[in-house]
Amino acid sequence: MNFRQHTSKQGTLFLAGKSSKTNELLIAQVEKDEDVLHTAKPGSPFVNIKEKTKKGDLKEAAIFCAVYSQDWKKNKKDVLVHVFKGRGIFKDKMMKEGTFSVKKFKEIKVKKSEIERWLQ
């Protein structure tokens, strides 16, 4: 697998796509009950939390997602990240490579200061 990887402070493995092609591969291996993240705006990796989510994992995964997003790279402001389950992801024939829709999501606001701290 050619994904970005990060191990959280709690020891949980996160995987992230690097391109539209690796986002496709990442989503293909997501289990129904696993948490997945993507920025509210286009142009970010999908991030898959590969184990049972522990306290603090969602926020850390959201920052990991935001750091590699086009929203952050272009705007250098707070980034909204959507969190959803694997079972809620779908794709229709008209969607381009690396693009998916979700049925239901929660939203996490990643602050500029949190991203800057991550990058130090």
Helices and strands as residue ranges (DSSP letters): E 4-7, E 13-16, H 20-28, E 35-39, E 47-49, H 57-67, H 70-75, E 79-85, G 86-88, E 89-90, E 101-102, E 106-110, H 112-119
